[in-house]
Amino acid sequence: MKPDSILDCMGLYCPMPIIKAAEAIKVMTPGQILEVVADDRGIKADMAAWCKSTGNELLEIQEDKGEYRVYVRKR
């Protein structure tokens, strides 16, 4: 998947990855994809809940050795 923007949230823990993602997605245009890279496993549930409440689309969550890559399409 080719993101339009990549947000590095390594070392940040709840709720910071969601706060940073909300800030980043505000400046994006509808249809663009944000990739959030994090090492907080809570991002899986947090991002799903955030997308549900904001209407943004959670496309995919990839996990590799404790690193998470979350892809969100702006509504």
PQR file of N, CA, C, O and H, with PARSE charges and radii, in Angstrom:
ATOM      1  N   MET A   1       0.839  -1.178   0.000 -0.4000 1.5000
ATOM      2  CA  MET A   1       0.000   0.000   0.000 -0.0000 2.0000
ATOM      3  C   MET A   1       0.883   1.239   0.000  0.5500 1.7000
ATOM      4  O   MET A   1       1.863   1.308   0.742 -0.5500 1.4000
ATOM      5  N   LYS A   2       0.541   2.205  -0.822 -0.4000 1.5000
ATOM      6  CA  LYS A   2       1.336   3.426  -0.957 -0.0000 2.0000
ATOM      7  C   LYS A   2       0.650   4.568  -0.215  0.5500 1.7000
ATOM      8  O   LYS A   2      -0.355   5.099  -0.689 -0.5500 1.4000
ATOM      9  H   LYS A   2      -0.255   2.149  -1.424  0.4000 1.0000
ATOM     10  N   PRO A   3       1.188   4.953   0.953 -0.5600 1.5000
ATOM     11  CA  PRO A   3       0.574   6.058   1.689  0.2800 2.0000
ATOM     12  C   PRO A   3       0.941   7.412   1.094  0.5500 1.7000
ATOM     13  O   PRO A   3       1.972   7.562   0.437 -0.5500 1.4000
ATOM     14  N   ASP A   4       0.085   8.385   1.336 -0.4000 1.5000
ATOM     15  CA  ASP A   4       0.362   9.763   0.917 -0.0000 2.0000
ATOM     16  C   ASP A   4       1.188  10.491   1.972  0.5500 1.7000
ATOM     17  O   ASP A   4       1.879  11.465   1.675 -0.5500 1.4000
ATOM     18  H   ASP A   4      -0.752   8.264   1.870  0.4000 1.0000
ATOM     19  N   SER A   5       1.106  10.003   3.207 -0.4000 1.5000
ATOM     20  CA  SER A   5       1.851  10.603   4.308 -0.0000 2.0000
ATOM     21  C   SER A   5       2.184   9.510   5.320  0.5500 1.7000
ATOM     22  O   SER A   5       1.396   8.588   5.532 -0.5500 1.4000
ATOM     23  H   SER A   5       0.545   9.211   3.448  0.4000 1.0000
ATOM     24  N   ILE A   6       3.361   9.622   5.945 -0.4000 1.5000
ATOM     25  CA  ILE A   6       3.788   8.660   6.954 -0.0000 2.0000
ATOM     26  C   ILE A   6       4.019   9.409   8.265  0.5500 1.7000
ATOM     27  O   ILE A   6       4.703  10.433   8.299 -0.5500 1.4000
ATOM     28  H   ILE A   6       4.001  10.370   5.773  0.4000 1.0000
ATOM     29  N   LEU A   7       3.439   8.882   9.340 -0.4000 1.5000
ATOM     30  CA  LEU A   7       3.548   9.488  10.661 -0.0000 2.0000
ATOM     31  C   LEU A   7       4.306   8.538  11.581  0.5500 1.7000
ATOM     32  O   LEU A   7       3.861   7.416  11.823 -0.5500 1.4000
ATOM     33  H   LEU A   7       2.884   8.051   9.313  0.4000 1.0000
ATOM     34  N   ASP A   8       5.440   8.982  12.088 -0.4000 1.5000
ATOM     35  CA  ASP A   8       6.261   8.166  12.984 -0.0000 2.0000
ATOM     36  C   ASP A   8       5.826   8.404  14.429  0.5500 1.7000
ATOM     37  O   ASP A   8       6.017   9.491  14.973 -0.5500 1.4000
ATOM     38  H   ASP A   8       5.801   9.894  11.892  0.4000 1.0000
ATOM     39  N   CYS A   9       5.245   7.382  15.037 -0.4000 1.5000
ATOM     40  CA  CYS A   9       4.811   7.455  16.433 -0.0000 2.0000
ATOM     41  C   CYS A   9       5.565   6.456  17.301  0.5500 1.7000
ATOM     42  O   CYS A   9       5.079   6.056  18.359 -0.5500 1.4000
ATOM     43  H   CYS A   9       5.090   6.499  14.594  0.4000 1.0000
ATOM     44  N   MET A  10       6.740   6.057  16.859 -0.4000 1.5000
ATOM     45  CA  MET A  10       7.556   5.122  17.640 -0.0000 2.0000
ATOM     46  C   MET A  10       7.909   5.766  18.983  0.5500 1.7000
ATOM     47  O   MET A  10       8.324   6.923  19.045 -0.5500 1.4000
ATOM     48  H   MET A  10       7.135   6.382  16.000  0.4000 1.0000
ATOM     49  N   GLY A  11       7.734   4.989  20.057 -0.4000 1.5000
ATOM     50  CA  GLY A  11       8.051   5.488  21.387 -0.0000 2.0000
ATOM     51  C   GLY A  11       6.924   6.269  22.040  0.5500 1.7000
ATOM     52  O   GLY A  11       7.039   6.667  23.199 -0.5500 1.4000
ATOM     53  H   GLY A  11       7.397   4.049  20.007  0.4000 1.0000
ATOM     54  N   LEU A  12       5.841   6.492  21.314 -0.4000 1.5000
ATOM     55  CA  LEU A  12       4.698   7.220  21.873 -0.0000 2.0000
ATOM     56  C   LEU A  12       3.632   6.224  22.309  0.5500 1.7000
ATOM     57  O   LEU A  12       3.424   5.194  21.668 -0.5500 1.4000
ATOM     58  H   LEU A  12       5.748   6.169  20.372  0.4000 1.0000
ATOM     59  N   TYR A  13       2.969   6.544  23.396 -0.4000 1.5000
ATOM     60  CA  TYR A  13       1.944   5.647  23.917 -0.0000 2.0000
ATOM     61  C   TYR A  13       0.622   6.383  24.065  0.5500 1.7000
ATOM     62  O   TYR A  13       0.568   7.613  24.073 -0.5500 1.4000
ATOM     63  H   TYR A  13       3.138   7.380  23.917  0.4000 1.0000
ATOM     64  N   CYS A  14      -0.427   5.609  24.180 -0.4000 1.5000
ATOM     65  CA  CYS A  14      -1.793   6.102  24.250 -0.0000 2.0000
ATOM     66  C   CYS A  14      -1.888   7.307  25.190  0.5500 1.7000
ATOM     67  O   CYS A  14      -1.409   7.250  26.322 -0.5500 1.4000
ATOM     68  H   CYS A  14      -0.383   4.610  24.173  0.4000 1.0000
ATOM     69  N   PRO A  15      -2.487   8.362  24.737 -0.5600 1.5000
ATOM     70  CA  PRO A  15      -3.257   8.552  23.511  0.2800 2.0000
ATOM     71  C   PRO A  15      -2.490   9.266  22.398  0.5500 1.7000
ATOM     72  O   PRO A  15      -3.089   9.648  21.393 -0.5500 1.4000
ATOM     73  N   MET A  16      -1.183   9.451  22.556 -0.4000 1.5000
ATOM     74  CA  MET A  16      -0.422  10.279  21.608 -0.0000 2.0000
ATOM     75  C   MET A  16      -0.478   9.829  20.149  0.5500 1.7000
ATOM     76  O   MET A  16      -0.614  10.691  19.282 -0.5500 1.4000
ATOM     77  H   MET A  16      -0.696   9.141  23.372  0.4000 1.0000
ATOM     78  N   PRO A  17      -0.382   8.532  19.816 -0.5600 1.5000
ATOM     79  CA  PRO A  17      -0.478   8.178  18.398  0.2800 2.0000
ATOM     80  C   PRO A  17      -1.808   8.603  17.761  0.5500 1.7000
ATOM     81  O   PRO A  17      -1.839   8.990  16.593 -0.5500 1.4000
ATOM     82  N   ILE A  18      -2.891   8.533  18.515 -0.4000 1.5000
ATOM     83  CA  ILE A  18      -4.190   8.936  17.983 -0.0000 2.0000
ATOM     84  C   ILE A  18      -4.253  10.451  17.845  0.5500 1.7000
ATOM     85  O   ILE A  18      -4.761  10.962  16.846 -0.5500 1.4000
ATOM     86  H   ILE A  18      -2.867   8.219  19.464  0.4000 1.0000
ATOM     87  N   ILE A  19      -3.748  11.166  18.827 -0.4000 1.5000
ATOM     88  CA  ILE A  19      -3.732  12.635  18.762 -0.0000 2.0000
ATOM     89  C   ILE A  19      -2.908  13.102  17.567  0.5500 1.7000
ATOM     90  O   ILE A  19      -3.330  13.986  16.820 -0.5500 1.4000
ATOM     91  H   ILE A  19      -3.335  10.752  19.638  0.4000 1.0000
ATOM     92  N   LYS A  20      -1.731  12.502  17.390 -0.4000 1.5000
ATOM     93  CA  LYS A  20      -0.864  12.872  16.260 -0.0000 2.0000
ATOM     94  C   LYS A  20      -1.516  12.509  14.925  0.5500 1.7000
ATOM     95  O   LYS A  20      -1.418  13.268  13.961 -0.5500 1.4000
ATOM     96  H   LYS A  20      -1.388  11.784  17.996  0.4000 1.0000
ATOM     97  N   ALA A  21      -2.183  11.349  14.868 -0.4000 1.5000
ATOM     98  CA  ALA A  21      -2.865  10.939  13.635 -0.0000 2.0000
ATOM     99  C   ALA A  21      -3.997  11.915  13.308  0.5500 1.7000
ATOM    100  O   ALA A  21      -4.192  12.269  12.145 -0.5500 1.4000
ATOM    101  H   ALA A  21      -2.263  10.733  15.651  0.4000 1.0000
ATOM    102  N   ALA A  22      -4.731  12.344  14.311 -0.4000 1.5000
ATOM    103  CA  ALA A  22      -5.827  13.296  14.094 -0.0000 2.0000
ATOM    104  C   ALA A  22      -5.290  14.611  13.540  0.5500 1.7000
ATOM    105  O   ALA A  22      -5.892  15.194  12.638 -0.5500 1.4000
ATOM    106  H   ALA A  22      -4.572  12.056  15.256  0.4000 1.0000
ATOM    107  N   GLU A  23      -4.174  15.079  14.065 -0.4000 1.5000
ATOM    108  CA  GLU A  23      -3.552  16.307  13.567 -0.0000 2.0000
ATOM    109  C   GLU A  23      -3.081  16.134  12.131  0.5500 1.7000
ATOM    110  O   GLU A  23      -3.294  17.009  11.293 -0.5500 1.4000
ATOM    111  H   GLU A  23      -3.685  14.605  14.797  0.4000 1.0000
ATOM    112  N   ALA A  24      -2.442  15.002  11.850 -0.4000 1.5000
ATOM    113  CA  ALA A  24      -1.892  14.757  10.512 -0.0000 2.0000
ATOM    114  C   ALA A  24      -2.988  14.625   9.462  0.5500 1.7000
ATOM    115  O   ALA A  24      -2.842  15.121   8.345 -0.5500 1.4000
ATOM    116  H   ALA A  24      -2.269  14.291  12.531  0.4000 1.0000
ATOM    117  N   ILE A  25      -4.071  13.966   9.809 -0.4000 1.5000
ATOM    118  CA  ILE A  25      -5.113  13.705   8.817 -0.0000 2.0000
ATOM    119  C   ILE A  25      -5.923  14.959   8.506  0.5500 1.7000
ATOM    120  O   ILE A  25      -6.548  15.049   7.449 -0.5500 1.4000
ATOM    121  H   ILE A  25      -4.190  13.563  10.716  0.4000 1.0000
ATOM    122  N   LYS A  26      -5.913  15.934   9.430 -0.4000 1.5000
ATOM    123  CA  LYS A  26      -6.638  17.196   9.211 -0.0000 2.0000
ATOM    124  C   LYS A  26      -6.144  17.928   7.965  0.5500 1.7000
ATOM    125  O   LYS A  26      -6.936  18.543   7.251 -0.5500 1.4000
ATOM    126  H   LYS A  26      -5.406  15.860  10.288  0.4000 1.0000
ATOM    127  N   VAL A  27      -4.844  17.864   7.704 -0.4000 1.5000
ATOM    128  CA  VAL A  27      -4.274  18.608   6.580 -0.0000 2.0000
ATOM    129  C   VAL A  27      -4.282  17.808   5.276  0.5500 1.7000
ATOM    130  O   VAL A  27      -3.862  18.309   4.233 -0.5500 1.4000
ATOM    131  H   VAL A  27      -4.201  17.364   8.284  0.4000 1.0000
ATOM    132  N   MET A  28      -4.755  16.581   5.339 -0.4000 1.5000
ATOM    133  CA  MET A  28      -4.817  15.740   4.143 -0.0000 2.0000
ATOM    134  C   MET A  28      -6.150  15.954   3.434  0.5500 1.7000
ATOM    135  O   MET A  28      -7.103  16.457   4.029 -0.5500 1.4000
ATOM    136  H   MET A  28      -5.096  16.173   6.186  0.4000 1.0000
ATOM    137  N   THR A  29      -6.211  15.572   2.172 -0.4000 1.5000
ATOM    138  CA  THR A  29      -7.456  15.695   1.422 -0.0000 2.0000
ATOM    139  C   THR A  29      -8.196  14.357   1.439  0.5500 1.7000
ATOM    140  O   THR A  29      -7.574  13.302   1.565 -0.5500 1.4000
ATOM    141  H   THR A  29      -5.436  15.163   1.689  0.4000 1.0000
ATOM    142  N   PRO A  30      -9.521  14.400   1.312 -0.5600 1.5000
ATOM    143  CA  PRO A  30     -10.294  13.158   1.320  0.2800 2.0000
ATOM    144  C   PRO A  30      -9.771  12.156   0.292  0.5500 1.7000
ATOM    145  O   PRO A  30      -9.461  12.508  -0.846 -0.5500 1.4000
ATOM    146  N   GLY A  31      -9.683  10.897   0.727 -0.4000 1.5000
ATOM    147  CA  GLY A  31      -9.198   9.826  -0.143 -0.0000 2.0000
ATOM    148  C   GLY A  31      -7.726   9.525   0.041  0.5500 1.7000
ATOM    149  O   GLY A  31      -7.256   8.457  -0.351 -0.5500 1.4000
ATOM    150  H   GLY A  31      -9.936  10.611   1.651  0.4000 1.0000
ATOM    151  N   GLN A  32      -6.989  10.456   0.634 -0.4000 1.5000
ATOM    152  CA  GLN A  32      -5.569  10.198   0.848 -0.0000 2.0000
ATOM    153  C   GLN A  32      -5.376   9.198   1.990  0.5500 1.7000
ATOM    154  O   GLN A  32      -6.238   9.044   2.855 -0.5500 1.4000
ATOM    155  H   GLN A  32      -7.371  11.323   0.953  0.4000 1.0000
ATOM    156  N   ILE A  33      -4.223   8.521   1.969 -0.4000 1.5000
ATOM    157  CA  ILE A  33      -3.927   7.473   2.947 -0.0000 2.0000
ATOM    158  C   ILE A  33      -2.790   7.910   3.864  0.5500 1.7000
ATOM    159  O   ILE A  33      -1.741   8.373   3.416 -0.5500 1.4000
ATOM    160  H   ILE A  33      -3.523   8.645   1.265  0.4000 1.0000
ATOM    161  N   LEU A  34      -3.036   7.746   5.169 -0.4000 1.5000
ATOM    162  CA  LEU A  34      -2.044   8.025   6.196 -0.0000 2.0000
ATOM    163  C   LEU A  34      -1.519   6.699   6.733  0.5500 1.7000
ATOM    164  O   LEU A  34      -2.295   5.807   7.075 -0.5500 1.4000
ATOM    165  H   LEU A  34      -3.888   7.370   5.533  0.4000 1.0000
ATOM    166  N   GLU A  35      -0.205   6.578   6.806 -0.4000 1.5000
ATOM    167  CA  GLU A  35       0.417   5.414   7.446 -0.0000 2.0000
ATOM    168  C   GLU A  35       0.950   5.864   8.800  0.5500 1.7000
ATOM    169  O   GLU A  35       1.715   6.825   8.886 -0.5500 1.4000
ATOM    170  H   GLU A  35       0.426   7.303   6.528  0.4000 1.0000
ATOM    171  N   VAL A  36       0.546   5.172   9.849 -0.4000 1.5000
ATOM    172  CA  VAL A  36       1.032   5.464  11.196 -0.0000 2.0000
ATOM    173  C   VAL A  36       1.926   4.302  11.618  0.5500 1.7000
ATOM    174  O   VAL A  36       1.500   3.147  11.605 -0.5500 1.4000
ATOM    175  H   VAL A  36      -0.076   4.392   9.780  0.4000 1.0000
ATOM    176  N   VAL A  37       3.162   4.612  11.991 -0.4000 1.5000
ATOM    177  CA  VAL A  37       4.118   3.606  12.435 -0.0000 2.0000
ATOM    178  C   VAL A  37       4.272   3.768  13.947  0.5500 1.7000
ATOM    179  O   VAL A  37       4.615   4.846  14.433 -0.5500 1.4000
ATOM    180  H   VAL A  37       3.507   5.550  12.002  0.4000 1.0000
ATOM    181  N   ALA A  38       4.014   2.681  14.687 -0.4000 1.5000
ATOM    182  CA  ALA A  38       4.048   2.765  16.143 -0.0000 2.0000
ATOM    183  C   ALA A  38       4.535   1.453  16.749  0.5500 1.7000
ATOM    184  O   ALA A  38       4.540   0.409  16.098 -0.5500 1.4000
ATOM    185  H   ALA A  38       3.735   1.806  14.292  0.4000 1.0000
ATOM    186  N   ASP A  39       4.941   1.535  18.003 -0.4000 1.5000
ATOM    187  CA  ASP A  39       5.336   0.318  18.719 -0.0000 2.0000
ATOM    188  C   ASP A  39       4.439   0.071  19.931  0.5500 1.7000
ATOM    189  O   ASP A  39       4.730  -0.805  20.747 -0.5500 1.4000
ATOM    190  H   ASP A  39       4.937   2.383  18.532  0.4000 1.0000
ATOM    191  N   ASP A  40       3.370   0.820  20.055 -0.4000 1.5000
ATOM    192  CA  ASP A  40       2.388   0.630  21.125 -0.0000 2.0000
ATOM    193  C   ASP A  40       1.299  -0.305  20.612  0.5500 1.7000
ATOM    194  O   ASP A  40       0.550   0.054  19.704 -0.5500 1.4000
ATOM    195  H   ASP A  40       3.134   1.531  19.393  0.4000 1.0000
ATOM    196  N   ARG A  41       1.209  -1.506  21.192 -0.4000 1.5000
ATOM    197  CA  ARG A  41       0.238  -2.476  20.685 -0.0000 2.0000
ATOM    198  C   ARG A  41      -1.206  -2.008  20.864  0.5500 1.7000
ATOM    199  O   ARG A  41      -2.112  -2.516  20.203 -0.5500 1.4000
ATOM    200  H   ARG A  41       1.818  -1.798  21.929  0.4000 1.0000
ATOM    201  N   GLY A  42      -1.416  -1.055  21.745 -0.4000 1.5000
ATOM    202  CA  GLY A  42      -2.756  -0.502  21.935 -0.0000 2.0000
ATOM    203  C   GLY A  42      -3.281   0.224  20.712  0.5500 1.7000
ATOM    204  O   GLY A  42      -4.477   0.502  20.620 -0.5500 1.4000
ATOM    205  H   GLY A  42      -0.681  -0.642  22.282  0.4000 1.0000
ATOM    206  N   ILE A  43      -2.397   0.535  19.769 -0.4000 1.5000
ATOM    207  CA  ILE A  43      -2.828   1.269  18.584 -0.0000 2.0000
ATOM    208  C   ILE A  43      -3.851   0.479  17.772  0.5500 1.7000
ATOM    209  O   ILE A  43      -4.677   1.069  17.076 -0.5500 1.4000
ATOM    210  H   ILE A  43      -1.426   0.309  19.844  0.4000 1.0000
ATOM    211  N   LYS A  44      -3.802  -0.838  17.856 -0.4000 1.5000
ATOM    212  CA  LYS A  44      -4.748  -1.647  17.080 -0.0000 2.0000
ATOM    213  C   LYS A  44      -6.183  -1.334  17.494  0.5500 1.7000
ATOM    214  O   LYS A  44      -7.019  -1.043  16.639 -0.5500 1.4000
ATOM    215  H   LYS A  44      -3.131  -1.317  18.422  0.4000 1.0000
ATOM    216  N   ALA A  45      -6.473  -1.387  18.764 -0.4000 1.5000
ATOM    217  CA  ALA A  45      -7.827  -1.104  19.243 -0.0000 2.0000
ATOM    218  C   ALA A  45      -8.131   0.391  19.188  0.5500 1.7000
ATOM    219  O   ALA A  45      -9.234   0.796  18.821 -0.5500 1.4000
ATOM    220  H   ALA A  45      -5.794  -1.624  19.458  0.4000 1.0000
ATOM    221  N   ASP A  46      -7.139   1.208  19.559 -0.4000 1.5000
ATOM    222  CA  ASP A  46      -7.357   2.654  19.591 -0.0000 2.0000
ATOM    223  C   ASP A  46      -7.663   3.219  18.213  0.5500 1.7000
ATOM    224  O   ASP A  46      -8.568   4.040  18.064 -0.5500 1.4000
ATOM    225  H   ASP A  46      -6.243   0.879  19.857  0.4000 1.0000
ATOM    226  N   MET A  47      -6.913   2.783  17.202 -0.4000 1.5000
ATOM    227  CA  MET A  47      -7.117   3.310  15.852 -0.0000 2.0000
ATOM    228  C   MET A  47      -8.441   2.833  15.280  0.5500 1.7000
ATOM    229  O   MET A  47      -9.119   3.590  14.586 -0.5500 1.4000
ATOM    230  H   MET A  47      -6.178   2.116  17.323  0.4000 1.0000
ATOM    231  N   ALA A  48      -8.819   1.597  15.557 -0.4000 1.5000
ATOM    232  CA  ALA A  48     -10.114   1.092  15.090 -0.0000 2.0000
ATOM    233  C   ALA A  48     -11.247   1.917  15.692  0.5500 1.7000
ATOM    234  O   ALA A  48     -12.187   2.287  14.988 -0.5500 1.4000
ATOM    235  H   ALA A  48      -8.268   0.982  16.121  0.4000 1.0000
ATOM    236  N   ALA A  49     -11.166   2.206  16.982 -0.4000 1.5000
ATOM    237  CA  ALA A  49     -12.200   3.005  17.651 -0.0000 2.0000
ATOM    238  C   ALA A  49     -12.221   4.431  17.124  0.5500 1.7000
ATOM    239  O   ALA A  49     -13.291   5.001  16.915 -0.5500 1.4000
ATOM    240  H   ALA A  49     -10.403   1.906  17.554  0.4000 1.0000
ATOM    241  N   TRP A  50     -11.045   5.011  16.909 -0.4000 1.5000
ATOM    242  CA  TRP A  50     -10.961   6.381  16.405 -0.0000 2.0000
ATOM    243  C   TRP A  50     -11.554   6.477  15.006  0.5500 1.7000
ATOM    244  O   TRP A  50     -12.308   7.403  14.708 -0.5500 1.4000
ATOM    245  H   TRP A  50     -10.175   4.548  17.080  0.4000 1.0000
ATOM    246  N   CYS A  51     -11.210   5.516  14.145 -0.4000 1.5000
ATOM    247  CA  CYS A  51     -11.760   5.523  12.784 -0.0000 2.0000
ATOM    248  C   CYS A  51     -13.280   5.392  12.808  0.5500 1.7000
ATOM    249  O   CYS A  51     -13.980   6.069  12.055 -0.5500 1.4000
ATOM    250  H   CYS A  51     -10.597   4.764  14.386  0.4000 1.0000
ATOM    251  N   LYS A  52     -13.778   4.532  13.662 -0.4000 1.5000
ATOM    252  CA  LYS A  52     -15.229   4.350  13.764 -0.0000 2.0000
ATOM    253  C   LYS A  52     -15.910   5.645  14.205  0.5500 1.7000
ATOM    254  O   LYS A  52     -16.974   5.992  13.693 -0.5500 1.4000
ATOM    255  H   LYS A  52     -13.209   3.982  14.274  0.4000 1.0000
ATOM    256  N   SER A  53     -15.305   6.356  15.146 -0.4000 1.5000
ATOM    257  CA  SER A  53     -15.925   7.582  15.663 -0.0000 2.0000
ATOM    258  C   SER A  53     -15.770   8.773  14.724  0.5500 1.7000
ATOM    259  O   SER A  53     -16.572   9.706  14.778 -0.5500 1.4000
ATOM    260  H   SER A  53     -14.441   6.075  15.563  0.4000 1.0000
ATOM    261  N   THR A  54     -14.750   8.759  13.860 -0.4000 1.5000
ATOM    262  CA  THR A  54     -14.515   9.900  12.965 -0.0000 2.0000
ATOM    263  C   THR A  54     -15.001   9.665  11.542  0.5500 1.7000
ATOM    264  O   THR A  54     -15.132  10.609  10.763 -0.5500 1.4000
ATOM    265  H   THR A  54     -14.099   8.001  13.816  0.4000 1.0000
ATOM    266  N   GLY A  55     -15.269   8.407  11.201 -0.4000 1.5000
ATOM    267  CA  GLY A  55     -15.703   8.106   9.840 -0.0000 2.0000
ATOM    268  C   GLY A  55     -14.557   7.856   8.871  0.5500 1.7000
ATOM    269  O   GLY A  55     -14.791   7.576   7.695 -0.5500 1.4000
ATOM    270  H   GLY A  55     -15.162   7.640  11.834  0.4000 1.0000
ATOM    271  N   ASN A  56     -13.322   7.954   9.351 -0.4000 1.5000
ATOM    272  CA  ASN A  56     -12.182   7.603   8.500 -0.0000 2.0000
ATOM    273  C   ASN A  56     -12.142   6.092   8.357  0.5500 1.7000
ATOM    274  O   ASN A  56     -12.670   5.368   9.201 -0.5500 1.4000
ATOM    275  H   ASN A  56     -13.132   8.181  10.306  0.4000 1.0000
ATOM    276  N   GLU A  57     -11.515   5.616   7.285 -0.4000 1.5000
ATOM    277  CA  GLU A  57     -11.535   4.184   6.981 -0.0000 2.0000
ATOM    278  C   GLU A  57     -10.228   3.512   7.382  0.5500 1.7000
ATOM    279  O   GLU A  57      -9.157   3.865   6.887 -0.5500 1.4000
ATOM    280  H   GLU A  57     -11.087   6.204   6.599  0.4000 1.0000
ATOM    281  N   LEU A  58     -10.329   2.542   8.280 -0.4000 1.5000
ATOM    282  CA  LEU A  58      -9.171   1.741   8.661 -0.0000 2.0000
ATOM    283  C   LEU A  58      -8.966   0.693   7.577  0.5500 1.7000
ATOM    284  O   LEU A  58      -9.792  -0.205   7.412 -0.5500 1.4000
ATOM    285  H   LEU A  58     -11.198   2.255   8.682  0.4000 1.0000
ATOM    286  N   LEU A  59      -7.873   0.806   6.843 -0.4000 1.5000
ATOM    287  CA  LEU A  59      -7.626  -0.078   5.704 -0.0000 2.0000
ATOM    288  C   LEU A  59      -6.907  -1.354   6.106  0.5500 1.7000
ATOM    289  O   LEU A  59      -7.264  -2.444   5.660 -0.5500 1.4000
ATOM    290  H   LEU A  59      -7.202   1.536   6.977  0.4000 1.0000
ATOM    291  N   GLU A  60      -5.893  -1.216   6.951 -0.4000 1.5000
ATOM    292  CA  GLU A  60      -5.072  -2.382   7.267 -0.0000 2.0000
ATOM    293  C   GLU A  60      -4.186  -2.089   8.473  0.5500 1.7000
ATOM    294  O   GLU A  60      -3.774  -0.952   8.702 -0.5500 1.4000
ATOM    295  H   GLU A  60      -5.603  -0.330   7.314  0.4000 1.0000
ATOM    296  N   ILE A  61      -3.906  -3.139   9.236 -0.4000 1.5000
ATOM    297  CA  ILE A  61      -2.925  -3.059  10.316 -0.0000 2.0000
ATOM    298  C   ILE A  61      -1.933  -4.190  10.088  0.5500 1.7000
ATOM    299  O   ILE A  61      -2.311  -5.359  10.024 -0.5500 1.4000
ATOM    300  H   ILE A  61      -4.241  -4.062   9.050  0.4000 1.0000
ATOM    301  N   GLN A  62      -0.667  -3.831   9.966 -0.4000 1.5000
ATOM    302  CA  GLN A  62       0.393  -4.819   9.801 -0.0000 2.0000
ATOM    303  C   GLN A  62       1.234  -4.830  11.069  0.5500 1.7000
ATOM    304  O   GLN A  62       1.515  -3.780  11.646 -0.5500 1.4000
ATOM    305  H   GLN A  62      -0.359  -2.881  10.017  0.4000 1.0000
ATOM    306  N   GLU A  63       1.635  -6.021  11.500 -0.4000 1.5000
ATOM    307  CA  GLU A  63       2.479  -6.141  12.683 -0.0000 2.0000
ATOM    308  C   GLU A  63       3.706  -6.969  12.330  0.5500 1.7000
ATOM    309  O   GLU A  63       3.597  -8.038  11.729 -0.5500 1.4000
ATOM    310  H   GLU A  63       1.407  -6.874  11.032  0.4000 1.0000
ATOM    311  N   ASP A  64       4.879  -6.458  12.713 -0.4000 1.5000
ATOM    312  CA  ASP A  64       6.120  -7.183  12.478 -0.0000 2.0000
ATOM    313  C   ASP A  64       7.074  -6.910  13.628  0.5500 1.7000
ATOM    314  O   ASP A  64       7.588  -5.800  13.765 -0.5500 1.4000
ATOM    315  H   ASP A  64       4.967  -5.589  13.201  0.4000 1.0000
ATOM    316  N   LYS A  65       7.309  -7.912  14.445 -0.4000 1.5000
ATOM    317  CA  LYS A  65       8.269  -7.827  15.547 -0.0000 2.0000
ATOM    318  C   LYS A  65       8.007  -6.623  16.462  0.5500 1.7000
ATOM    319  O   LYS A  65       8.933  -5.891  16.813 -0.5500 1.4000
ATOM    320  H   LYS A  65       6.891  -8.814  14.334  0.4000 1.0000
ATOM    321  N   GLY A  66       6.768  -6.428  16.836 -0.4000 1.5000
ATOM    322  CA  GLY A  66       6.419  -5.351  17.757 -0.0000 2.0000
ATOM    323  C   GLY A  66       6.272  -3.983  17.130  0.5500 1.7000
ATOM    324  O   GLY A  66       6.055  -2.998  17.836 -0.5500 1.4000
ATOM    325  H   GLY A  66       6.015  -7.022  16.551  0.4000 1.0000
ATOM    326  N   GLU A  67       6.388  -3.905  15.803 -0.4000 1.5000
ATOM    327  CA  GLU A  67       6.180  -2.639  15.100 -0.0000 2.0000
ATOM    328  C   GLU A  67       4.869  -2.733  14.325  0.5500 1.7000
ATOM    329  O   GLU A  67       4.616  -3.712  13.623 -0.5500 1.4000
ATOM    330  H   GLU A  67       6.564  -4.706  15.230  0.4000 1.0000
ATOM    331  N   TYR A  68       4.053  -1.713  14.461 -0.4000 1.5000
ATOM    332  CA  TYR A  68       2.735  -1.693  13.812 -0.0000 2.0000
ATOM    333  C   TYR A  68       2.713  -0.625  12.739  0.5500 1.7000
ATOM    334  O   TYR A  68       3.202   0.489  12.925 -0.5500 1.4000
ATOM    335  H   TYR A  68       4.258  -0.917  15.031  0.4000 1.0000
ATOM    336  N   ARG A  69       2.131  -0.997  11.611 -0.4000 1.5000
ATOM    337  CA  ARG A  69       1.900  -0.052  10.516 -0.0000 2.0000
ATOM    338  C   ARG A  69       0.409  -0.045  10.274  0.5500 1.7000
ATOM    339  O   ARG A  69      -0.180  -1.057   9.893 -0.5500 1.4000
ATOM    340  H   ARG A  69       1.733  -1.902  11.460  0.4000 1.0000
ATOM    341  N   VAL A  70      -0.198   1.116  10.500 -0.4000 1.5000
ATOM    342  CA  VAL A  70      -1.644   1.246  10.389 -0.0000 2.0000
ATOM    343  C   VAL A  70      -1.950   2.192   9.232  0.5500 1.7000
ATOM    344  O   VAL A  70      -1.383   3.280   9.137 -0.5500 1.4000
ATOM    345  H   VAL A  70       0.281   1.938  10.809  0.4000 1.0000
ATOM    346  N   TYR A  71      -2.853   1.762   8.358 -0.4000 1.5000
ATOM    347  CA  TYR A  71      -3.196   2.548   7.178 -0.0000 2.0000
ATOM    348  C   TYR A  71      -4.637   3.030   7.299  0.5500 1.7000
ATOM    349  O   TYR A  71      -5.560   2.241   7.502 -0.5500 1.4000
ATOM    350  H   TYR A  71      -3.315   0.878   8.435  0.4000 1.0000
ATOM    351  N   VAL A  72      -4.810   4.353   7.170 -0.4000 1.5000
ATOM    352  CA  VAL A  72      -6.118   4.978   7.322 -0.0000 2.0000
ATOM    353  C   VAL A  72      -6.380   5.870   6.118  0.5500 1.7000
ATOM    354  O   VAL A  72      -5.530   6.673   5.731 -0.5500 1.4000
ATOM    355  H   VAL A  72      -4.061   4.994   7.005  0.4000 1.0000
ATOM    356  N   ARG A  73      -7.565   5.723   5.528 -0.4000 1.5000
ATOM    357  CA  ARG A  73      -7.981   6.597   4.420 -0.0000 2.0000
ATOM    358  C   ARG A  73      -8.860   7.696   4.989  0.5500 1.7000
ATOM    359  O   ARG A  73      -9.831   7.429   5.698 -0.5500 1.4000
ATOM    360  H   ARG A  73      -8.256   5.071   5.843  0.4000 1.0000
ATOM    361  N   LYS A  74      -8.508   8.941   4.669 -0.4000 1.5000
ATOM    362  CA  LYS A  74      -9.310  10.080   5.132 -0.0000 2.0000
ATOM    363  C   LYS A  74     -10.659  10.073   4.430  0.5500 1.7000
ATOM    364  O   LYS A  74     -10.761   9.840   3.226 -0.5500 1.4000
ATOM    365  H   LYS A  74      -7.720   9.159   4.093  0.4000 1.0000
ATOM    366  N   ARG A  75     -11.679  10.335   5.216 -0.4000 1.5000
ATOM    367  CA  ARG A  75     -13.047  10.393   4.654 -0.0000 2.0000
ATOM    368  C   ARG A  75     -13.264  11.682   3.906  0.5500 1.7000
ATOM    369  O   ARG A  75     -14.348  11.909   3.367 -0.5500 1.4000
ATOM    370  H   ARG A  75     -11.596  10.525   6.194  0.4000 1.0000
TER
END
